[in-house]
């Protein structure tokens, strides 16, 4: 059935100097945005599993290796993986984030979806803005 939801792992690739709490908040916010999609169902992992996944995917610069995707499918029961590359983040108004998202099938390695761009706080999803404001990464929202 082509309309079924794909169980999707979500991982973030970011500069190692970026605040790990910020990276976690962005990962959670992106997972919540994916959850609103009719096609993707994000998988929420334990902190240990999230760390393991982040470490395993850290070296993926372009297309993830097919053998690694198959391994993730077997280990976590995932149909897909969303790889979010956080290229730049500036918390000062207007907040700015540069990111790229790629969703790959863990069965075939095929690229299912891709998007990238540079965004200011006027464009960022409200859930992400709210999370960042709550963590005092951004000024409080009006």
VODO-671210 format. One record per atom (N, C-alpha, C): residue number from 1; atom name; x, y, z. Coordinates in steps of 0.001 Angstrom, whole numbers. Each point is the difference from the previous one (the first is absolute). Layout:
% residues N
<pt pos="NUM" site="CA" east="X" north="Y" up="Z"/>
...
//
This chain:
% residues 142
<pt pos="1" site="N" east="848" north="-1173" up="0"/>
<pt pos="1" site="CA" east="-848" north="1173" up="0"/>
<pt pos="1" site="C" east="898" north="1243" up="0"/>
<pt pos="2" site="N" east="-89" north="841" up="-1024"/>
<pt pos="2" site="CA" east="877" north="1154" up="-124"/>
<pt pos="2" site="C" east="-411" north="1150" up="924"/>
<pt pos="3" site="N" east="-1145" north="-103" up="651"/>
<pt pos="3" site="CA" east="-442" north="1078" up="874"/>
<pt pos="3" site="C" east="361" north="-256" up="1465"/>
<pt pos="4" site="N" east="640" north="-1111" up="305"/>
<pt pos="4" site="CA" east="338" north="-288" up="1395"/>
<pt pos="4" site="C" east="1088" north="950" up="485"/>
<pt pos="5" site="N" east="13" north="224" up="1296"/>
<pt pos="5" site="CA" east="1026" north="840" up="587"/>
<pt pos="5" site="C" east="1311" north="-766" up="79"/>
<pt pos="6" site="N" east="1093" north="700" up="-228"/>
<pt pos="6" site="CA" east="1329" north="-598" up="98"/>
<pt pos="6" site="C" east="570" north="316" up="1382"/>
<pt pos="7" site="N" east="367" north="-1052" up="748"/>
<pt pos="7" site="CA" east="660" north="200" up="1285"/>
<pt pos="7" site="C" east="1363" north="598" up="-279"/>
<pt pos="8" site="N" east="233" north="1204" up="524"/>
<pt pos="8" site="CA" east="1159" north="785" up="-405"/>
<pt pos="8" site="C" east="894" north="362" up="1173"/>
<pt pos="9" site="N" east="1278" north="-365" up="-106"/>
<pt pos="9" site="CA" east="1008" north="443" up="955"/>
<pt pos="9" site="C" east="356" north="1442" up="-347"/>
<pt pos="10" site="N" east="329" north="803" up="989"/>
<pt pos="10" site="CA" east="390" north="1394" up="-226"/>
<pt pos="10" site="C" east="1345" north="212" up="666"/>
<pt pos="11" site="N" east="969" north="495" up="-770"/>
<pt pos="11" site="CA" east="1314" north="283" up="559"/>
<pt pos="11" site="C" east="458" north="1373" up="-466"/>
<pt pos="12" site="N" east="838" north="636" up="799"/>
<pt pos="12" site="CA" east="502" north="1337" up="-308"/>
<pt pos="12" site="C" east="1514" north="-50" up="-112"/>
<pt pos="13" site="N" east="517" north="565" up="-1081"/>
<pt pos="13" site="CA" east="1437" north="173" up="-152"/>
<pt pos="13" site="C" east="283" north="1484" up="217"/>
<pt pos="14" site="N" east="835" north="291" up="986"/>
<pt pos="14" site="CA" east="294" north="1393" up="334"/>
<pt pos="14" site="C" east="1462" north="136" up="383"/>
<pt pos="15" site="N" east="477" north="1227" up="-19"/>
<pt pos="15" site="CA" east="1351" north="296" up="431"/>
<pt pos="15" site="C" east="173" north="-506" up="1432"/>
<pt pos="16" site="N" east="1074" north="-733" up="286"/>
<pt pos="16" site="CA" east="207" north="-528" up="1359"/>
<pt pos="16" site="C" east="45" north="1094" up="1073"/>
<pt pos="17" site="N" east="278" north="1248" up="-391"/>
<pt pos="17" site="CA" east="55" north="1093" up="969"/>
<pt pos="17" site="C" east="-1381" north="567" up="329"/>
<pt pos="18" site="N" east="-1026" north="-405" up="-764"/>
<pt pos="18" site="CA" east="-1356" north="475" up="281"/>
<pt pos="18" site="C" east="-504" north="-605" up="1298"/>
<pt pos="19" site="N" east="-749" north="773" up="729"/>
<pt pos="19" site="CA" east="-561" north="-442" up="1277"/>
<pt pos="19" site="C" east="-821" north="-1273" up="-207"/>
<pt pos="20" site="N" east="350" north="-1112" up="668"/>
<pt pos="20" site="CA" east="-729" north="-1261" up="-186"/>
<pt pos="20" site="C" east="-1481" north="106" up="376"/>
<pt pos="21" site="N" east="-324" north="840" up="997"/>
<pt pos="21" site="CA" east="-1404" north="185" up="358"/>
<pt pos="21" site="C" east="-764" north="659" up="-1141"/>
<pt pos="22" site="N" east="630" north="969" up="-653"/>
<pt pos="22" site="CA" east="-618" north="659" up="-1150"/>
<pt pos="22" site="C" east="-240" north="-1003" up="-1119"/>
<pt pos="23" site="N" east="985" north="-831" up="-286"/>
<pt pos="23" site="CA" east="-130" north="-1006" up="-1055"/>
<pt pos="23" site="C" east="-1147" north="-957" up="330"/>
<pt pos="24" site="N" east="-95" north="-421" up="1273"/>
<pt pos="24" site="CA" east="-1100" north="-884" up="425"/>
<pt pos="24" site="C" east="-1361" north="663" up="-180"/>
<pt pos="25" site="N" east="-95" north="1288" up="365"/>
<pt pos="25" site="CA" east="-1269" north="711" up="-139"/>
<pt pos="25" site="C" east="-403" north="122" up="-1471"/>
<pt pos="26" site="N" east="975" north="285" up="-843"/>
<pt pos="26" site="CA" east="-308" north="99" up="-1436"/>
<pt pos="26" site="C" east="-429" north="-1360" up="-538"/>
<pt pos="27" site="N" east="663" north="-1076" up="438"/>
<pt pos="27" site="CA" east="-394" north="-1342" up="-431"/>
<pt pos="27" site="C" east="-1442" north="-296" up="409"/>
<pt pos="28" site="N" east="-340" north="317" up="1237"/>
<pt pos="28" site="CA" east="-1365" north="-256" up="479"/>
<pt pos="28" site="C" east="-1025" north="821" up="-763"/>
<pt pos="29" site="N" east="323" north="1268" up="-255"/>
<pt pos="29" site="CA" east="-934" north="856" up="-734"/>
<pt pos="29" site="C" east="-207" north="-499" up="-1428"/>
<pt pos="30" site="N" east="1074" north="-431" up="-648"/>
<pt pos="30" site="CA" east="-124" north="-537" up="-1356"/>
<pt pos="30" site="C" east="-817" north="-1289" up="21"/>
<pt pos="31" site="N" east="220" north="-852" up="1000"/>
<pt pos="31" site="CA" east="-788" north="-1232" up="115"/>
<pt pos="31" site="C" east="-1480" north="331" up="157"/>
<pt pos="32" site="N" east="-307" north="1034" up="785"/>
<pt pos="32" site="CA" east="-1401" north="404" up="165"/>
<pt pos="32" site="C" east="-588" north="504" up="-1312"/>
<pt pos="33" site="N" east="805" north="728" up="-778"/>
<pt pos="33" site="CA" east="-477" north="477" up="-1303"/>
<pt pos="33" site="C" east="-252" north="-1189" up="-930"/>
<pt pos="34" site="N" east="889" north="-995" up="24"/>
<pt pos="34" site="CA" east="-180" north="-1192" up="-835"/>
<pt pos="34" site="C" east="-1239" north="-779" up="419"/>
<pt pos="35" site="N" east="-270" north="18" up="1297"/>
<pt pos="35" site="CA" east="-1147" north="-727" up="520"/>
<pt pos="35" site="C" east="-1308" north="526" up="-597"/>
<pt pos="36" site="N" east="-10" north="1278" up="-387"/>
<pt pos="36" site="CA" east="-1196" north="594" up="-610"/>
<pt pos="36" site="C" east="-175" north="-453" up="-1450"/>
<pt pos="37" site="N" east="1025" north="-591" up="-575"/>
<pt pos="37" site="CA" east="-64" north="-485" up="-1379"/>
<pt pos="37" site="C" east="-835" north="-1270" up="-77"/>
<pt pos="38" site="N" east="-810" north="-146" up="-1061"/>
<pt pos="38" site="CA" east="-778" north="-1232" up="-126"/>
<pt pos="38" site="C" east="851" north="-1208" up="-409"/>
<pt pos="39" site="N" east="1241" north="239" up="-433"/>
<pt pos="39" site="CA" east="816" north="-1091" up="-527"/>
<pt pos="39" site="C" east="1082" north="-493" up="961"/>
<pt pos="40" site="N" east="396" north="822" up="960"/>
<pt pos="40" site="CA" east="1126" north="-351" up="867"/>
<pt pos="40" site="C" east="-436" north="-56" up="1456"/>
<pt pos="41" site="N" east="454" north="-1015" up="692"/>
<pt pos="41" site="CA" east="-267" north="-145" up="1434"/>
<pt pos="41" site="C" east="1350" north="-80" up="699"/>
<pt pos="42" site="N" east="434" north="1096" up="654"/>
<pt pos="42" site="CA" east="1323" north="-24" up="632"/>
<pt pos="42" site="C" east="62" north="-1006" up="1139"/>
<pt pos="43" site="N" east="1156" north="-599" up="141"/>
<pt pos="43" site="CA" east="257" north="-950" up="1073"/>
<pt pos="43" site="C" east="726" north="755" up="1115"/>
<pt pos="44" site="N" east="-529" north="-59" up="1199"/>
<pt pos="44" site="CA" east="625" north="674" up="1127"/>
<pt pos="44" site="C" east="853" north="-1021" up="736"/>
<pt pos="45" site="N" east="1305" north="290" up="70"/>
<pt pos="45" site="CA" east="974" north="-923" up="569"/>
<pt pos="45" site="C" east="423" north="460" up="1386"/>
<pt pos="46" site="N" east="587" north="-926" up="743"/>
<pt pos="46" site="CA" east="575" north="355" up="1293"/>
<pt pos="46" site="C" east="1223" north="891" up="-254"/>
<pt pos="47" site="N" east="428" north="770" up="1005"/>
<pt pos="47" site="CA" east="1203" north="825" up="-181"/>
<pt pos="47" site="C" east="1223" north="-821" up="-428"/>
<pt pos="48" site="N" east="153" north="-1192" up="543"/>
<pt pos="48" site="CA" east="1133" north="-857" up="-384"/>
<pt pos="48" site="C" east="-96" north="-398" up="-1471"/>
<pt pos="49" site="N" east="-1210" north="-357" up="-451"/>
<pt pos="49" site="CA" east="-185" north="-362" up="-1404"/>
<pt pos="49" site="C" east="217" north="1206" up="-916"/>
<pt pos="50" site="N" east="-452" north="1190" up="425"/>
<pt pos="50" site="CA" east="224" north="1218" up="-778"/>
<pt pos="50" site="C" east="1486" north="261" up="-168"/>
<pt pos="51" site="N" east="755" north="-154" up="1079"/>
<pt pos="51" site="CA" east="1453" north="209" up="-56"/>
<pt pos="51" site="C" east="661" north="-1009" up="-927"/>
<pt pos="52" site="N" east="-429" north="-1255" up="102"/>
<pt pos="52" site="CA" east="536" north="-1064" up="-854"/>
<pt pos="52" site="C" east="-275" north="314" up="-1477"/>
<pt pos="53" site="N" east="-1221" north="416" up="-290"/>
<pt pos="53" site="CA" east="-381" north="336" up="-1371"/>
<pt pos="53" site="C" east="796" north="1197" up="-513"/>
<pt pos="54" site="N" east="150" north="1033" up="828"/>
<pt pos="54" site="CA" east="755" north="1190" up="-400"/>
<pt pos="54" site="C" east="1453" north="-354" up="-290"/>
<pt pos="55" site="N" east="584" north="-834" up="842"/>
<pt pos="55" site="CA" east="1397" north="-412" up="-211"/>
<pt pos="55" site="C" east="143" north="-788" up="-1295"/>
<pt pos="56" site="N" east="-933" north="-900" up="-250"/>
<pt pos="56" site="CA" east="63" north="-837" up="-1198"/>
<pt pos="56" site="C" east="-169" north="809" up="-1284"/>
<pt pos="57" site="N" east="-810" north="1053" up="50"/>
<pt pos="57" site="CA" east="-301" north="763" up="-1215"/>
<pt pos="57" site="C" east="882" north="1233" up="-177"/>
<pt pos="58" site="N" east="861" north="281" up="973"/>
<pt pos="58" site="CA" east="831" north="1212" up="-32"/>
<pt pos="58" site="C" east="835" north="124" up="-1275"/>
<pt pos="59" site="N" east="475" north="-1097" up="-537"/>
<pt pos="59" site="CA" east="891" north="49" up="-1163"/>
<pt pos="59" site="C" east="-736" north="-13" up="-1343"/>
<pt pos="60" site="N" east="-1316" north="-13" up="16"/>
<pt pos="60" site="CA" east="-754" north="1" up="-1255"/>
<pt pos="60" site="C" east="-34" north="1419" up="-561"/>
<pt pos="61" site="N" east="722" north="239" up="-1081"/>
<pt pos="61" site="CA" east="36" north="1342" up="-579"/>
<pt pos="61" site="C" east="-938" north="144" up="-1182"/>
<pt pos="62" site="N" east="-199" north="-1040" up="-716"/>
<pt pos="62" site="CA" east="-913" north="55" up="-1141"/>
<pt pos="62" site="C" east="-1044" north="-1079" up="189"/>
<pt pos="63" site="N" east="-82" north="-918" up="-914"/>
<pt pos="63" site="CA" east="-975" north="-1090" up="97"/>
<pt pos="63" site="C" east="491" north="-1014" up="1040"/>
<pt pos="64" site="N" east="-894" north="-366" up="925"/>
<pt pos="64" site="CA" east="398" north="-1003" up="997"/>
<pt pos="64" site="C" east="296" north="-1346" up="-667"/>
<pt pos="65" site="N" east="980" north="-739" up="517"/>
<pt pos="65" site="CA" east="311" north="-1313" up="-569"/>
<pt pos="65" site="C" east="-1196" north="-952" up="157"/>
<pt pos="66" site="N" east="-316" north="-722" up="-1063"/>
<pt pos="66" site="CA" east="-1155" north="-896" up="20"/>
<pt pos="66" site="C" east="116" north="-1037" up="1111"/>
<pt pos="67" site="N" east="1200" north="-558" up="209"/>
<pt pos="67" site="CA" east="154" north="-1020" up="1047"/>
<pt pos="67" site="C" east="-312" north="583" up="1380"/>
<pt pos="68" site="N" east="335" north="1272" up="215"/>
<pt pos="68" site="CA" east="-302" north="631" up="1286"/>
<pt pos="68" site="C" east="-1504" north="206" up="169"/>
<pt pos="69" site="N" east="-688" north="340" up="-1092"/>
<pt pos="69" site="CA" east="-1451" north="183" up="51"/>
<pt pos="69" site="C" east="-700" north="-1317" up="305"/>
<pt pos="70" site="N" east="455" north="-1076" up="-633"/>
<pt pos="70" site="CA" east="-588" north="-1321" up="244"/>
<pt pos="70" site="C" east="219" north="-395" up="1462"/>
<pt pos="71" site="N" east="1193" north="295" up="519"/>
<pt pos="71" site="CA" east="299" north="-304" up="1404"/>
<pt pos="71" site="C" east="-951" north="761" up="935"/>
<pt pos="72" site="N" east="-253" north="1276" up="-295"/>
<pt pos="72" site="CA" east="-932" north="788" up="816"/>
<pt pos="72" site="C" east="-1408" north="-571" up="-79"/>
<pt pos="73" site="N" east="-388" north="-449" up="-1176"/>
<pt pos="73" site="CA" east="-1327" north="-596" up="-187"/>
<pt pos="73" site="C" east="-148" north="-1226" up="887"/>
<pt pos="74" site="N" east="1004" north="-837" up="4"/>
<pt pos="74" site="CA" east="-53" north="-1231" up="805"/>
<pt pos="74" site="C" east="52" north="289" up="1496"/>
<pt pos="75" site="N" east="870" north="942" up="376"/>
<pt pos="75" site="CA" east="205" north="280" up="1425"/>
<pt pos="75" site="C" east="-1165" north="743" up="647"/>
<pt pos="76" site="N" east="-575" north="955" up="-725"/>
<pt pos="76" site="CA" east="-1052" north="833" up="590"/>
<pt pos="76" site="C" east="-1385" north="-253" up="-581"/>
<pt pos="77" site="N" east="-90" north="-787" up="-1082"/>
<pt pos="77" site="CA" east="-1292" north="-216" up="-645"/>
<pt pos="77" site="C" east="-481" north="1225" up="-757"/>
<pt pos="78" site="N" east="947" north="822" up="-466"/>
<pt pos="78" site="CA" east="-337" north="1250" up="-690"/>
<pt pos="78" site="C" east="-175" north="-231" up="-1499"/>
<pt pos="79" site="N" east="-948" north="732" up="-585"/>
<pt pos="79" site="CA" east="-206" north="-13" up="-1452"/>
<pt pos="79" site="C" east="831" north="1070" up="-687"/>
<pt pos="80" site="N" east="338" north="1069" up="747"/>
<pt pos="80" site="CA" east="704" north="1134" up="-589"/>
<pt pos="80" site="C" east="832" north="692" up="1076"/>
<pt pos="81" site="N" east="917" north="862" up="-461"/>
<pt pos="81" site="CA" east="761" north="834" up="923"/>
<pt pos="81" site="C" east="7" north="1424" up="-544"/>
<pt pos="82" site="N" east="-301" north="950" up="866"/>
<pt pos="82" site="CA" east="86" north="1419" up="-334"/>
<pt pos="82" site="C" east="1325" north="516" up="551"/>
<pt pos="83" site="N" east="873" north="449" up="-889"/>
<pt pos="83" site="CA" east="1300" north="528" up="397"/>
<pt pos="83" site="C" east="-84" north="1521" up="-105"/>
<pt pos="84" site="N" east="75" north="671" up="1128"/>
<pt pos="84" site="CA" east="-51" north="1456" up="54"/>
<pt pos="84" site="C" east="1416" north="510" up="189"/>
<pt pos="85" site="N" east="472" north="793" up="-941"/>
<pt pos="85" site="CA" east="1326" north="611" up="122"/>
<pt pos="85" site="C" east="-192" north="1450" up="430"/>
<pt pos="86" site="N" east="406" north="299" up="1209"/>
<pt pos="86" site="CA" east="-98" north="1345" up="550"/>
<pt pos="86" site="C" east="1307" north="704" up="-337"/>
<pt pos="87" site="N" east="-50" north="854" up="-1022"/>
<pt pos="87" site="CA" east="1233" north="603" up="-502"/>
<pt pos="87" site="C" east="386" north="1265" up="746"/>
<pt pos="88" site="N" east="-997" north="760" up="445"/>
<pt pos="88" site="CA" east="299" north="1236" up="728"/>
<pt pos="88" site="C" east="-1206" north="388" up="834"/>
<pt pos="89" site="N" east="260" north="524" up="1179"/>
<pt pos="89" site="CA" east="-1079" north="485" up="851"/>
<pt pos="89" site="C" east="464" north="1275" up="674"/>
<pt pos="90" site="N" east="-808" north="1045" up="-83"/>
<pt pos="90" site="CA" east="290" north="1269" up="656"/>
<pt pos="90" site="C" east="-1225" north="379" up="824"/>
<pt pos="91" site="N" east="104" north="8" up="1332"/>
<pt pos="91" site="CA" east="-1166" north="249" up="842"/>
<pt pos="91" site="C" east="-400" north="1467" up="123"/>
<pt pos="92" site="N" east="837" north="915" up="-483"/>
<pt pos="92" site="CA" east="-293" north="1417" up="190"/>
<pt pos="92" site="C" east="-1033" north="483" up="-1010"/>
<pt pos="93" site="N" east="-950" north="841" up="444"/>
<pt pos="93" site="CA" east="-1098" north="439" up="-883"/>
<pt pos="93" site="C" east="518" north="701" up="-1247"/>
<pt pos="94" site="N" east="-597" north="-304" up="-1129"/>
<pt pos="94" site="CA" east="-950" north="-1101" up="-181"/>
<pt pos="94" site="C" east="749" north="-1328" up="-26"/>
<pt pos="95" site="N" east="-507" north="-967" up="699"/>
<pt pos="95" site="CA" east="642" north="-1315" up="65"/>
<pt pos="95" site="C" east="200" north="-540" up="-1421"/>
<pt pos="96" site="N" east="1092" north="-725" up="-169"/>
<pt pos="96" site="CA" east="353" north="-487" up="-1332"/>
<pt pos="96" site="C" east="461" north="-1442" up="118"/>
<pt pos="97" site="N" east="-477" north="-853" up="-900"/>
<pt pos="97" site="CA" east="464" north="-1381" up="-36"/>
<pt pos="97" site="C" east="173" north="-409" up="-1459"/>
<pt pos="98" site="N" east="1075" north="-715" up="-268"/>
<pt pos="98" site="CA" east="258" north="-543" up="-1324"/>
<pt pos="98" site="C" east="5" north="-1513" up="152"/>
<pt pos="99" site="N" east="-910" north="-652" up="-710"/>
<pt pos="99" site="CA" east="-88" north="-1450" up="158"/>
<pt pos="99" site="C" east="-372" north="-706" up="-1295"/>
<pt pos="100" site="N" east="223" north="-1298" up="20"/>
<pt pos="100" site="CA" east="-329" north="-875" up="-1124"/>
<pt pos="100" site="C" east="-614" north="-1262" up="596"/>
<pt pos="101" site="N" east="-1071" north="-479" up="-618"/>
<pt pos="101" site="CA" east="-636" north="-1239" up="436"/>
<pt pos="101" site="C" east="-59" north="-954" up="-1178"/>
<pt pos="102" site="N" east="405" north="-1240" up="233"/>
<pt pos="102" site="CA" east="-132" north="-1065" up="-997"/>
<pt pos="102" site="C" east="-652" north="-1190" up="689"/>
<pt pos="103" site="N" east="-1016" north="-562" up="-652"/>
<pt pos="103" site="CA" east="-645" north="-1208" up="516"/>
<pt pos="103" site="C" east="323" north="-1125" up="-977"/>
<pt pos="104" site="N" east="628" north="-1059" up="522"/>
<pt pos="104" site="CA" east="403" north="-1154" up="-810"/>
<pt pos="104" site="C" east="-751" north="-1251" up="446"/>
<pt pos="105" site="N" east="-331" north="-858" up="-948"/>
<pt pos="105" site="CA" east="-560" north="-1310" up="311"/>
<pt pos="105" site="C" east="1097" north="-857" up="599"/>
<pt pos="106" site="N" east="-306" north="-704" up="1098"/>
<pt pos="106" site="CA" east="1004" north="-900" up="576"/>
<pt pos="106" site="C" east="-4" north="-1354" up="-705"/>
<pt pos="107" site="N" east="-991" north="-224" up="-832"/>
<pt pos="107" site="CA" east="-64" north="-1275" up="-740"/>
<pt pos="107" site="C" east="777" north="62" up="-1307"/>
<pt pos="108" site="N" east="-114" north="1137" up="-716"/>
<pt pos="108" site="CA" east="617" north="100" up="-1326"/>
<pt pos="108" site="C" east="1099" north="1037" up="-81"/>
<pt pos="109" site="N" east="55" north="904" up="977"/>
<pt pos="109" site="CA" east="965" north="1095" up="-42"/>
<pt pos="109" site="C" east="-478" north="1180" up="-829"/>
<pt pos="110" site="N" east="-1169" north="-131" up="-619"/>
<pt pos="110" site="CA" east="-512" north="1056" up="-876"/>
<pt pos="110" site="C" east="-264" north="1283" up="790"/>
<pt pos="111" site="N" east="265" north="1132" up="-641"/>
<pt pos="111" site="CA" east="-318" north="1294" up="576"/>
<pt pos="111" site="C" east="-1495" north="234" up="-189"/>
<pt pos="112" site="N" east="-735" north="132" up="1103"/>
<pt pos="112" site="CA" east="-1456" north="165" up="-54"/>
<pt pos="112" site="C" east="-410" north="1464" up="8"/>
<pt pos="113" site="N" east="811" north="839" up="651"/>
<pt pos="113" site="CA" east="-339" north="1411" up="140"/>
<pt pos="113" site="C" east="1272" north="766" up="318"/>
<pt pos="114" site="N" east="108" north="1213" up="-515"/>
<pt pos="114" site="CA" east="1137" north="850" up="330"/>
<pt pos="114" site="C" east="-443" north="1459" up="9"/>
<pt pos="115" site="N" east="566" north="754" up="923"/>
<pt pos="115" site="CA" east="-285" north="1424" up="89"/>
<pt pos="115" site="C" east="1184" north="671" up="671"/>
<pt pos="116" site="N" east="301" north="1221" up="-410"/>
<pt pos="116" site="CA" east="1058" north="741" up="689"/>
<pt pos="116" site="C" east="-293" north="1484" up="-124"/>
<pt pos="117" site="N" east="574" north="746" up="909"/>
<pt pos="117" site="CA" east="-194" north="1435" up="-67"/>
<pt pos="117" site="C" east="514" north="719" up="1218"/>
<pt pos="118" site="N" east="-24" north="1305" up="-125"/>
<pt pos="118" site="CA" east="385" north="894" up="1076"/>
<pt pos="118" site="C" east="-1274" north="701" up="446"/>
<pt pos="119" site="N" east="-259" north="-5" up="1293"/>
<pt pos="119" site="CA" east="-1275" north="495" up="496"/>
<pt pos="119" site="C" east="194" north="947" up="1172"/>
<pt pos="120" site="N" east="-858" north="1016" up="58"/>
<pt pos="120" site="CA" east="-17" north="892" up="1146"/>
<pt pos="120" site="C" east="-1167" north="-386" up="888"/>
<pt pos="121" site="N" east="-93" north="625" up="1164"/>
<pt pos="121" site="CA" east="-1048" north="-353" up="952"/>
<pt pos="121" site="C" east="-1396" north="231" up="-563"/>
<pt pos="122" site="N" east="-130" north="831" up="-1025"/>
<pt pos="122" site="CA" east="-1312" north="214" up="-615"/>
<pt pos="122" site="C" east="-497" north="-1253" up="-700"/>
<pt pos="123" site="N" east="924" north="-880" up="-375"/>
<pt pos="123" site="CA" east="-377" north="-1180" up="-772"/>
<pt pos="123" site="C" east="31" north="-1282" up="825"/>
<pt pos="124" site="N" east="781" north="-30" up="1061"/>
<pt pos="124" site="CA" east="183" north="-1236" up="764"/>
<pt pos="124" site="C" east="-1324" north="-511" up="558"/>
<pt pos="125" site="N" east="-157" north="-1326" up="83"/>
<pt pos="125" site="CA" east="-1240" north="-560" up="564"/>
<pt pos="125" site="C" east="-237" north="504" up="1419"/>
<pt pos="126" site="N" east="-1255" north="310" up="336"/>
<pt pos="126" site="CA" east="-299" north="517" up="1343"/>
<pt pos="126" site="C" east="474" north="-917" up="1127"/>
<pt pos="127" site="N" east="-70" north="-1319" up="-197"/>
<pt pos="127" site="CA" east="430" north="-910" up="1072"/>
<pt pos="127" site="C" east="1498" north="145" up="274"/>
<pt pos="128" site="N" east="783" north="216" up="-1049"/>
<pt pos="128" site="CA" east="1439" north="179" up="179"/>
<pt pos="128" site="C" east="267" north="1329" up="698"/>
<pt pos="129" site="N" east="-680" north="1054" up="-425"/>
<pt pos="129" site="CA" east="182" north="1301" up="644"/>
<pt pos="129" site="C" east="-371" north="-63" up="1481"/>
<pt pos="130" site="N" east="-1106" north="-661" up="304"/>
<pt pos="130" site="CA" east="-446" north="-104" up="1392"/>
<pt pos="130" site="C" east="1025" north="-763" up="833"/>
<pt pos="131" site="N" east="525" north="-1098" up="-538"/>
<pt pos="131" site="CA" east="1010" north="-779" up="741"/>
<pt pos="131" site="C" east="1262" north="825" up="254"/>
<pt pos="132" site="N" east="455" north="710" up="-1029"/>
<pt pos="132" site="CA" east="1223" north="780" up="150"/>
<pt pos="132" site="C" east="-208" north="1160" up="972"/>
<pt pos="133" site="N" east="-1176" north="625" up="-31"/>
<pt pos="133" site="CA" east="-292" north="1085" up="936"/>
<pt pos="133" site="C" east="-77" north="-537" up="1427"/>
<pt pos="134" site="N" east="-600" north="-1178" up="170"/>
<pt pos="134" site="CA" east="-112" north="-595" up="1336"/>
<pt pos="134" site="C" east="1378" north="-317" up="577"/>
<pt pos="135" site="N" east="930" north="-358" up="-845"/>
<pt pos="135" site="CA" east="1355" north="-318" up="462"/>
<pt pos="135" site="C" east="856" north="1260" up="79"/>
<pt pos="136" site="N" east="-620" north="1158" up="-254"/>
<pt pos="136" site="CA" east="672" north="1291" up="15"/>
<pt pos="136" site="C" east="1121" north="99" up="-1028"/>
<pt pos="137" site="N" east="-143" north="-785" up="-1077"/>
<pt pos="137" site="CA" east="926" north="107" up="-1115"/>
<pt pos="137" site="C" east="-378" north="1212" up="-834"/>
<pt pos="138" site="N" east="-1317" north="275" up="-58"/>
<pt pos="138" site="CA" east="-518" north="1172" up="-691"/>
<pt pos="138" site="C" east="-675" north="904" up="1021"/>
<pt pos="139" site="N" east="-161" north="1243" up="-363"/>
<pt pos="139" site="CA" east="-780" north="908" up="847"/>
<pt pos="139" site="C" east="-1420" north="-524" up="65"/>
<pt pos="140" site="N" east="-739" north="260" up="1097"/>
<pt pos="140" site="CA" east="-1386" north="-484" up="95"/>
<pt pos="140" site="C" east="-840" north="457" up="-1177"/>
<pt pos="141" site="N" east="-905" north="-874" up="-414"/>
<pt pos="141" site="CA" east="-875" north="312" up="-1120"/>
<pt pos="141" site="C" east="-1053" north="1005" up="427"/>
<pt pos="142" site="N" east="-421" north="891" up="-936"/>
<pt pos="142" site="CA" east="-1045" north="970" up="354"/>
<pt pos="142" site="C" east="-1332" north="-694" up="254"/>
//
